[in-house]
């Protein structure tokens, strides 16, 4: 084992650092880069509000319509009931005055 006068005492120019070979260190760096890339991609997906909103709107549309594109009967019934309820509430409030 040779020593380099420019390195601190106890350091050497051997091919291992902390018991790891240069190949192992490079493999670890590559693994960490891949993990970082995955993390950045996940964060980008979470922060892309416009795309998430479009995806959610498409999902809700698919759930509210049949394969032919017509509204599902149960959704139409719920919407009609809600409208009747709101109109009834407004009429009731106006008559109480």
Secondary structure, DSSP 8 states (H G I E B T S, - for coil): ----TTS-TT----SEETTEEHHHHHHHHHHHHHHHHHHHHHHHHHH-HHHHHHHHHHHHHHHHB-TTS-B-HHHHHHHHHHHHHHHHHHHHHHHH-
